[in-house]
Amino acid sequence: MLALLVLTTVALASAQHSGEHFEGDKVFRVTVEDENHINLLQELASTKEIDFWKPDSVAQVKPYSTVDFHIQANDTSNVEDFLEQNELQYEVLISNLRSMLEAQFDSQVRAAGHSYLKYNNWETIEAWTRQVASENPNLISLSAIGTTFEGRTIHLLKVGKPGPNKPAIFMDCGFHAREWISPAFCQWFVREAVRTYGSESHMTEFLEKLDFYVLPVLNIDGYIYSWTKNRMWRKTRSTYKKTGCVGTDPNRNFDAGWCKKGSSRNPCDETYCGPAAESEKETKALANFIRSNRSSIKAYVTIHSYSQIMIYPYSYDYKLPANNAELNALAKATVKELASLYGTKYTYGPGATSIYPAAGGSDDWAYDQGIKYSFTFELRDKGRYGFTLPESQIQPTCEEMMLALKHVTGYVLEHLY
């Protein structure tokens, strides 16, 4: 037990910085009823440093919704006073963020090296990508599709039995650095593909008829930063000469309604869209790969957290996709399948109405490239843990998401275009 405690403390210490210890920080959930409430939150955001968790920024707050945000310890009493004086209904989701971050590392697996049941740092994931490819040459090949702003290799795993002209599904994880459950799922999927090929009929059929392109972590620089300096880091780590702020939101950086509603032109904001569409080396690498393999890619799936929502286009506009009825029916059936294991309820719908408007997203961009099955999954949970989902929830989260992905894959295979 003592060894576990020491390792947990070491793991947490490595994920903190002198200025980012999170001791006494709180996460609030505020109920928003009308425009007046939105104005009050905008006023609060203009005077205090607020880290919006859901939605991603104050600009995306809608009436009849709830807003989750993280406040540093020295501002919490002022924020509580403000909420009470203005009669805004609120609850404290997390009363001490540091304690919650320490509790994240609750897996019984604390040995060094890779484990599918714990959160792995980038060094461990990178070694795993090489190992899983070298150990399964009949099913997996490893390639590099580009480099990050800081010069790291962006790895892509191609999972499937080799064959000519196979249709493909592209799946990526780790867009937003702090969403650690996302890369955990990409690793889990690869394990399940290898483990069940030849024994489980659906997976065997999928791998023989399709290829899966799996990008385990897109925003590698940001992910490393979330482990070493600031656990709540979200963006890339790019810098531009005219600004003192670091990073762009990679999921606001695609050429799909770029920098319109739900994104920001302020480089200091969490939803900064970047100086231009595809300004980030990471988004450019992903977009270039999809463009050059466009004829074979039949579905695009991007994994985020949190909210328990399955989203399809559009998020950059309130317009509906041409095959809206089909996507809606597929999403409805998929979340039903997901819920069949643990009863976890996911909602679904077009991004702009079901979660919030967000311009420049990869799912909308992929759809506009002609990939008509394009989905974003926001994994567990609904806010009790938010971005601090414990390791003990990795397995159930991934198991139910596997059911969802298999359902989508089966449908795509039956409706190739």
C-alpha positions as CSV (number, residue, x, y, z in Angstrom):
1,M,0.0,0.0,0.0
2,L,2.8,2.4,0.9
3,A,4.6,1.6,-2.4
4,L,1.3,2.4,-4.3
5,L,1.0,5.7,-2.4
6,V,4.6,6.6,-3.2
7,L,4.1,5.8,-6.9
8,T,0.9,7.8,-7.0
9,T,2.6,10.8,-5.5
10,V,5.5,10.5,-7.9
11,A,3.0,10.2,-10.8
12,L,1.1,13.2,-9.7
13,A,4.3,15.2,-8.9
14,S,5.5,14.6,-12.5
15,A,2.1,15.9,-13.7
16,Q,2.4,19.2,-11.7
17,H,4.5,22.3,-11.9
18,S,5.4,24.7,-9.2
19,G,2.5,27.0,-10.3
20,E,0.1,24.2,-11.2
21,H,-0.4,22.2,-8.0
22,F,-4.3,22.7,-8.1
23,E,-4.5,22.5,-4.2
24,G,-7.8,24.0,-3.2
25,D,-9.0,24.6,-6.8
26,K,-12.6,23.9,-7.3
27,V,-14.9,22.9,-10.2
28,F,-18.3,24.5,-10.3
29,R,-21.4,23.6,-12.2
30,V,-23.8,26.5,-12.8
31,T,-27.3,26.3,-14.0
32,V,-28.0,28.8,-16.8
33,E,-31.6,29.7,-17.4
34,D,-31.6,32.8,-19.6
35,E,-29.6,35.5,-21.3
36,N,-29.2,37.4,-18.1
37,H,-27.4,34.4,-16.6
38,I,-25.1,34.2,-19.7
39,N,-24.3,37.9,-19.3
40,L,-23.4,37.4,-15.7
41,L,-21.1,34.5,-16.6
42,Q,-19.5,36.7,-19.3
43,E,-18.9,39.4,-16.6
44,L,-17.4,36.8,-14.3
45,A,-15.1,35.5,-17.1
46,S,-13.9,39.0,-17.8
47,T,-12.7,39.5,-14.3
48,K,-11.5,36.1,-13.2
49,E,-9.3,33.4,-14.8
50,I,-11.8,30.7,-15.6
51,D,-10.9,27.4,-17.1
52,F,-14.1,26.3,-18.9
53,W,-14.6,22.5,-18.9
54,K,-18.0,22.2,-20.5
55,P,-18.7,24.1,-22.8
56,D,-15.1,25.0,-23.8
57,S,-15.6,28.8,-23.5
58,V,-18.1,31.4,-22.2
59,A,-19.0,32.2,-25.8
60,Q,-20.7,28.8,-26.1
61,V,-22.9,29.0,-23.1
62,K,-26.6,28.6,-24.0
63,P,-29.8,29.2,-22.0
64,Y,-31.3,26.1,-20.3
65,S,-27.9,24.4,-19.9
66,T,-25.3,23.8,-17.3
67,V,-21.7,25.1,-17.3
68,D,-18.8,23.4,-15.7
69,F,-15.6,25.4,-14.9
70,H,-12.5,25.2,-12.9
71,I,-11.4,28.0,-10.6
72,Q,-8.0,28.5,-8.8
73,A,-8.0,28.3,-5.0
74,N,-7.4,32.0,-4.5
75,D,-10.5,33.0,-6.5
76,T,-13.0,30.4,-5.2
77,S,-14.5,32.4,-2.4
78,N,-15.0,35.5,-4.7
79,V,-16.6,33.3,-7.3
80,E,-19.0,31.7,-4.8
81,D,-19.9,35.2,-3.5
82,F,-20.6,36.4,-7.1
83,L,-22.8,33.4,-7.8
84,E,-24.8,33.8,-4.6
85,Q,-25.2,37.5,-4.9
86,N,-26.6,37.1,-8.4
87,E,-28.8,34.1,-7.4
88,L,-27.1,31.7,-9.8
89,Q,-27.8,28.1,-8.9
90,Y,-24.6,26.2,-8.6
91,E,-23.0,23.1,-7.1
92,V,-19.4,22.2,-6.4
93,L,-18.5,19.2,-8.5
94,I,-14.9,19.0,-7.3
95,S,-14.0,20.6,-4.0
96,N,-10.2,20.1,-4.2
97,L,-8.9,19.4,-7.7
98,R,-5.5,18.2,-6.4
99,S,-7.2,15.5,-4.4
100,M,-9.2,14.4,-7.4
101,L,-6.0,14.3,-9.6
102,E,-4.3,12.1,-7.0
103,A,-7.3,9.8,-6.9
104,Q,-7.1,9.4,-10.7
105,F,-4.2,7.0,-10.3
106,D,-6.3,4.3,-8.6
107,S,-5.4,1.4,-10.9
108,Q,-3.9,-1.6,-9.2
109,V,-1.4,-1.7,-12.0
110,R,1.5,0.5,-10.9
111,A,4.4,-1.4,-12.5
112,A,6.6,0.5,-14.9
113,G,5.8,0.1,-18.5
114,H,2.7,0.0,-20.6
115,S,-0.7,-1.1,-19.3
116,Y,-4.1,-0.9,-20.9
117,L,-5.7,-0.4,-17.4
118,K,-3.8,2.8,-16.5
119,Y,-3.0,6.2,-18.1
120,N,0.3,5.9,-20.0
121,N,2.6,8.9,-20.6
122,W,3.7,9.6,-24.2
123,E,7.1,7.9,-23.9
124,T,5.3,4.7,-22.9
125,I,2.7,5.0,-25.6
126,E,5.3,5.6,-28.3
127,A,7.3,2.5,-27.2
128,W,4.0,0.6,-27.2
129,T,3.2,1.6,-30.8
130,R,6.5,0.2,-32.0
131,Q,6.1,-2.9,-30.0
132,V,2.5,-3.7,-31.0
133,A,3.4,-3.3,-34.6
134,S,6.6,-5.4,-34.5
135,E,4.8,-8.2,-32.6
136,N,1.8,-8.3,-35.0
137,P,3.2,-7.8,-38.5
138,N,0.3,-9.8,-40.0
139,L,-2.2,-7.3,-38.7
140,I,-0.4,-4.0,-37.9
141,S,1.9,-1.6,-39.7
142,L,3.3,1.6,-38.3
143,S,4.0,4.8,-40.2
144,A,4.7,8.4,-39.6
145,I,2.4,11.0,-41.0
146,G,4.2,14.1,-39.8
147,T,5.8,15.8,-36.9
148,T,4.5,18.1,-34.1
149,F,5.4,21.7,-33.5
150,E,8.1,20.6,-31.1
151,G,9.4,18.0,-33.6
152,R,8.0,14.7,-32.4
153,T,6.9,12.0,-34.7
154,I,3.1,11.6,-35.2
155,H,2.6,7.8,-35.4
156,L,-0.2,6.1,-37.2
157,L,-1.1,2.4,-36.9
158,K,-2.8,0.6,-39.8
159,V,-4.8,-2.3,-38.4
160,G,-6.1,-5.0,-40.7
161,K,-5.2,-8.0,-42.8
162,P,-3.1,-6.8,-45.8
163,G,-5.1,-6.7,-49.0
164,P,-5.7,-4.6,-52.1
165,N,-8.1,-1.7,-52.3
166,K,-9.6,-2.2,-48.8
167,P,-12.1,0.4,-47.5
168,A,-10.9,2.0,-44.2
169,I,-12.1,3.7,-41.1
170,F,-9.9,6.5,-39.6
171,M,-9.9,7.0,-35.9
172,D,-7.9,9.4,-33.8
173,C,-7.4,10.1,-30.1
174,G,-5.7,12.8,-28.0
175,F,-6.8,16.0,-29.7
176,H,-7.1,17.8,-26.4
177,A,-4.2,17.1,-24.1
178,R,-6.1,16.8,-20.8
179,E,-8.6,14.2,-22.1
180,W,-6.5,11.3,-21.0
181,I,-9.3,8.7,-21.5
182,S,-9.2,9.4,-25.2
183,P,-5.7,7.9,-26.0
184,A,-6.5,5.1,-23.5
185,F,-9.3,4.0,-25.9
186,C,-7.2,4.0,-29.0
187,Q,-4.7,1.7,-27.3
188,W,-7.6,-0.5,-26.0
189,F,-9.0,-0.8,-29.5
190,V,-5.7,-2.0,-31.0
191,R,-5.4,-4.5,-28.2
192,E,-8.9,-5.9,-28.8
193,A,-8.3,-6.1,-32.5
194,V,-5.2,-8.2,-32.0
195,R,-6.6,-10.2,-29.1
196,T,-9.9,-11.2,-30.8
197,Y,-8.9,-11.6,-34.4
198,G,-9.5,-15.2,-35.4
199,S,-11.7,-15.9,-32.3
200,E,-14.5,-13.3,-32.5
201,S,-16.5,-13.3,-35.7
202,H,-17.2,-9.6,-36.0
203,M,-13.7,-8.4,-35.4
204,T,-12.3,-11.1,-37.7
205,E,-14.6,-10.0,-40.5
206,F,-13.8,-6.3,-39.9
207,L,-10.1,-6.8,-40.1
208,E,-10.3,-9.0,-43.2
209,K,-12.6,-6.6,-45.1
210,L,-11.5,-3.2,-43.7
211,D,-8.5,-1.4,-42.5
212,F,-8.5,0.8,-39.4
213,Y,-6.2,3.8,-39.3
214,V,-5.6,4.5,-35.6
215,L,-3.8,7.7,-34.5
216,P,-3.1,7.1,-30.8
217,V,-2.3,10.7,-29.9
218,L,-2.6,13.6,-32.2
219,N,-1.6,16.5,-29.9
220,I,1.6,14.8,-28.5
221,D,3.3,18.1,-27.4
222,G,0.2,19.1,-25.4
223,Y,-0.2,15.6,-24.0
224,I,3.4,15.6,-22.7
225,Y,2.8,19.0,-21.2
226,S,-0.3,17.7,-19.4
227,W,1.9,15.1,-17.8
228,T,4.9,17.2,-16.9
229,K,3.8,20.8,-16.3
230,N,0.0,21.4,-16.3
231,R,-2.4,18.5,-16.0
232,M,-5.3,20.8,-17.3
233,W,-3.5,21.8,-20.5
234,R,-5.7,21.5,-23.6
235,K,-4.1,23.0,-26.7
236,T,-1.1,22.4,-28.8
237,R,2.2,24.0,-27.8
238,S,2.8,26.1,-30.9
239,T,4.0,29.7,-30.5
240,Y,3.6,32.6,-32.9
241,K,5.8,35.7,-32.8
242,K,3.2,38.4,-32.1
243,T,1.6,36.8,-29.0
244,G,2.8,35.8,-25.6
245,C,0.3,33.0,-25.3
246,V,1.0,29.4,-26.3
247,G,-1.0,26.9,-28.2
248,T,-4.0,26.5,-30.6
249,D,-7.0,24.3,-30.1
250,P,-6.5,21.7,-32.8
251,N,-10.2,21.0,-33.0
252,R,-10.9,24.6,-34.1
253,N,-8.1,24.6,-36.6
254,F,-9.7,22.7,-39.5
255,D,-11.0,24.4,-42.7
256,A,-14.7,23.8,-41.8
257,G,-16.3,27.1,-41.0
258,W,-12.9,28.1,-39.6
259,C,-12.9,30.6,-36.8
260,K,-16.6,31.3,-36.9
261,K,-19.0,30.5,-34.1
262,G,-17.6,28.7,-31.0
263,S,-14.0,29.5,-31.7
264,S,-11.8,32.4,-30.7
265,R,-9.3,34.7,-32.5
266,N,-7.6,35.4,-29.1
267,P,-4.4,33.4,-28.8
268,C,-4.8,33.2,-25.1
269,D,-8.2,31.5,-25.2
270,E,-8.7,27.8,-24.9
271,T,-10.6,27.7,-28.2
272,Y,-8.1,29.8,-30.2
273,C,-8.5,28.8,-33.9
274,G,-4.9,29.6,-34.8
275,P,-3.6,32.2,-37.3
276,A,-5.0,30.2,-40.3
277,A,-6.8,27.0,-41.0
278,E,-4.4,24.0,-40.7
279,S,-1.8,26.3,-39.2
280,E,-0.9,23.6,-36.7
281,K,1.6,20.9,-37.9
282,E,-0.6,18.3,-36.2
283,T,-3.9,19.2,-37.9
284,K,-2.1,19.7,-41.3
285,A,-0.6,16.1,-41.0
286,L,-3.9,14.6,-40.2
287,A,-5.7,16.5,-43.0
288,N,-3.0,15.7,-45.6
289,F,-3.2,12.0,-44.7
290,I,-7.0,11.9,-45.1
291,R,-6.9,13.9,-48.3
292,S,-4.3,11.5,-49.8
293,N,-6.3,8.4,-48.7
294,R,-9.7,10.0,-49.3
295,S,-10.9,7.3,-51.8
296,S,-10.5,4.5,-49.3
297,I,-11.7,6.2,-46.0
298,K,-15.4,5.5,-45.5
299,A,-15.8,6.7,-41.9
300,Y,-14.1,9.1,-39.6
301,V,-14.2,8.7,-35.8
302,T,-12.6,11.1,-33.3
303,I,-12.5,10.4,-29.6
304,H,-12.8,13.1,-26.9
305,S,-14.1,13.5,-23.4
306,Y,-16.3,14.3,-21.5
307,S,-20.1,14.4,-21.7
308,Q,-21.3,11.0,-23.0
309,I,-22.4,12.2,-26.4
310,M,-22.2,10.9,-29.9
311,I,-22.0,13.8,-32.3
312,Y,-22.3,14.1,-36.0
313,P,-22.1,17.1,-38.3
314,Y,-22.6,20.0,-38.2
315,S,-21.0,21.8,-35.4
316,Y,-19.9,24.9,-37.3
317,D,-23.4,25.7,-38.4
318,Y,-27.0,24.9,-37.4
319,K,-27.5,23.3,-40.9
320,L,-28.0,19.6,-41.1
321,P,-26.0,17.1,-43.2
322,A,-27.5,15.7,-46.4
323,N,-27.8,12.2,-44.8
324,N,-29.0,13.6,-41.5
325,A,-31.8,11.0,-41.1
326,E,-29.3,8.1,-41.7
327,L,-26.7,9.5,-39.3
328,N,-29.4,10.2,-36.6
329,A,-30.7,6.6,-36.9
330,L,-27.2,5.1,-36.8
331,A,-26.3,7.3,-33.8
332,K,-29.5,6.2,-32.0
333,A,-28.8,2.5,-32.6
334,T,-25.1,3.0,-31.6
335,V,-25.8,4.6,-28.2
336,K,-28.4,1.9,-27.5
337,E,-25.7,-0.7,-28.2
338,L,-23.2,1.1,-26.0
339,A,-25.7,1.2,-23.1
340,S,-26.4,-2.5,-23.3
341,L,-23.2,-3.4,-21.3
342,Y,-23.2,-1.1,-18.2
343,G,-26.4,1.0,-18.8
344,T,-24.3,4.1,-19.5
345,K,-26.5,6.7,-21.2
346,Y,-25.1,8.6,-24.1
347,T,-27.1,11.3,-25.9
348,Y,-26.6,12.0,-29.7
349,G,-27.3,14.5,-32.4
350,P,-25.8,17.2,-34.6
351,G,-23.0,19.0,-32.8
352,A,-24.3,22.6,-32.8
353,T,-27.6,21.7,-31.2
354,S,-26.7,18.6,-29.1
355,I,-23.6,20.1,-27.4
356,Y,-22.7,23.6,-28.7
357,P,-21.6,25.4,-31.8
358,A,-17.9,24.9,-32.6
359,A,-16.2,25.9,-35.8
360,G,-13.2,24.3,-37.3
361,G,-13.7,20.7,-36.0
362,S,-12.2,17.7,-37.6
363,D,-15.5,15.8,-37.9
364,D,-17.2,18.5,-39.9
365,W,-14.1,18.9,-42.1
366,A,-14.0,15.1,-42.7
367,Y,-17.7,15.1,-43.6
368,D,-17.1,18.0,-46.1
369,Q,-14.3,16.0,-47.7
370,G,-17.0,13.4,-48.6
371,I,-16.6,11.0,-45.7
372,K,-20.3,10.7,-45.0
373,Y,-20.0,8.7,-41.7
374,S,-18.2,11.2,-39.5
375,F,-18.6,11.0,-35.7
376,T,-17.2,12.5,-32.5
377,F,-17.6,10.6,-29.3
378,E,-17.3,12.4,-26.0
379,L,-16.6,9.6,-23.5
380,R,-17.3,9.3,-19.8
381,D,-18.4,10.9,-17.7
382,K,-21.0,13.7,-17.2
383,G,-19.0,15.9,-14.9
384,R,-18.5,14.2,-11.5
385,Y,-14.9,13.6,-12.5
386,G,-14.7,15.4,-15.8
387,F,-11.1,15.4,-17.1
388,T,-10.0,13.5,-13.9
389,L,-11.8,10.2,-14.7
390,P,-10.1,7.6,-12.5
391,E,-8.1,4.7,-14.1
392,S,-10.6,2.2,-12.6
393,Q,-13.1,3.5,-15.2
394,I,-10.8,2.9,-18.2
395,Q,-11.9,-0.7,-18.7
396,P,-15.7,-0.1,-18.5
397,T,-15.4,3.0,-20.6
398,C,-13.4,1.3,-23.3
399,E,-15.5,-1.9,-23.2
400,E,-18.8,-0.1,-23.9
401,M,-17.1,2.2,-26.5
402,M,-15.9,-1.0,-28.3
403,L,-19.6,-2.0,-28.7
404,A,-20.3,1.4,-30.2
405,L,-17.4,1.3,-32.6
406,K,-18.2,-2.2,-33.7
407,H,-21.8,-1.2,-34.4
408,V,-20.7,1.8,-36.5
409,T,-18.1,-0.5,-38.3
410,G,-20.7,-3.1,-39.1
411,Y,-23.1,-0.5,-40.5
412,V,-20.3,1.1,-42.6
413,L,-19.4,-2.3,-44.0
414,E,-23.0,-2.9,-45.1
415,H,-23.3,0.5,-46.6
416,L,-20.0,1.0,-48.5
417,Y,-20.2,3.8,-51.0
